[in-house]
Amino acid sequence: MSAKPRPTLDSLSDRFARKPAPAAPAAGETEDAPPAPASEKSPLDGGRDKRVQILTRIDPATRKRLKMIAVEHDRTIQDICEEAIRDFVARHSK
């Protein structure tokens, strides 16, 4: 019985690395998506994320479609969800 070799941390870091930020549009071009909000990380806190976590459940078909849309727009599901929540809060705030 031969065991499969375990992947190295270097190979895993490449697989899970964040995507590079998209380049800014050239002069005269418009950007499709609104600008992303400033980072929620504070240099005074040692760079820790000040956002809070929420958990929600959705059906598998909706998640699959959301994932496809995220890939089409070169975004993460997290980014799309944050944008949707900010838009909802803005619409319902007085």
C-alpha positions in Angstrom: 0.0 0.0 0.0 1.6 3.2 -1.1 0.6 6.6 0.3 0.2 9.6 -1.9 2.8 12.3 -1.1 1.3 15.2 0.7 1.4 18.6 -1.1 4.0 21.1 0.2 2.9 24.4 1.7 4.4 26.2 -1.3 2.2 24.4 -3.7 -0.9 25.0 -1.5 -0.1 28.7 -1.2 -0.2 29.1 -5.0 -3.6 27.4 -5.1 -5.2 29.5 -2.4 -3.5 32.8 -3.2 -5.7 35.9 -3.6 -6.3 37.2 -7.1 -4.3 40.3 -8.0 -6.3 43.5 -8.0 -7.7 44.5 -11.4 -5.9 47.1 -13.4 -7.4 50.6 -13.5 -9.2 51.4 -16.7 -7.3 53.4 -19.3 -8.1 57.0 -20.0 -11.5 57.3 -21.7 -12.7 53.9 -20.5 -15.4 53.4 -18.0 -15.4 50.9 -15.2 -18.4 48.5 -15.0 -18.4 48.0 -11.2 -18.6 50.8 -8.6 -15.3 51.4 -6.7 -14.7 49.0 -3.8 -14.8 50.5 -0.3 -11.6 51.2 1.5 -10.1 48.4 3.4 -11.7 47.6 6.8 -8.3 46.8 8.3 -6.8 49.2 10.7 -3.1 49.8 10.9 -3.5 50.7 14.6 -4.9 47.3 15.3 -2.0 45.5 13.8 -3.9 45.2 10.5 -6.7 43.0 11.9 -10.0 42.9 10.1 -12.6 44.9 12.0 -15.6 43.3 10.1 -17.9 40.9 11.8 -19.0 37.5 10.4 -22.5 36.6 9.6 -23.8 33.2 8.5 -26.6 32.6 6.0 -27.9 29.6 4.2 -29.0 29.5 0.5 -30.1 26.7 -1.7 -27.4 24.9 -3.8 -28.8 26.1 -7.1 -28.6 29.7 -6.1 -25.1 29.3 -4.7 -24.0 27.6 -8.0 -25.4 30.5 -10.0 -23.8 33.1 -7.7 -20.5 31.4 -8.0 -20.8 31.4 -11.8 -21.6 35.1 -11.8 -18.7 35.8 -9.5 -16.3 34.1 -11.9 -17.8 35.9 -14.9 -17.2 39.3 -13.2 -13.8 38.3 -11.7 -15.1 38.9 -8.2 -15.5 36.8 -5.1 -18.8 35.7 -3.6 -17.8 37.6 -0.5 -17.5 40.8 -2.5 -20.9 40.3 -4.2 -22.6 39.6 -0.8 -21.0 42.6 0.9 -22.1 44.9 -2.0 -25.7 43.5 -1.9 -25.9 44.0 1.9 -24.6 47.6 1.6 -27.1 48.4 -1.2 -30.0 46.9 0.9 -29.0 48.9 4.0 -28.6 52.1 2.0 -32.1 51.6 0.4 -33.7 51.0 3.8 -31.9 53.5 5.9 -33.6 56.8 6.9 
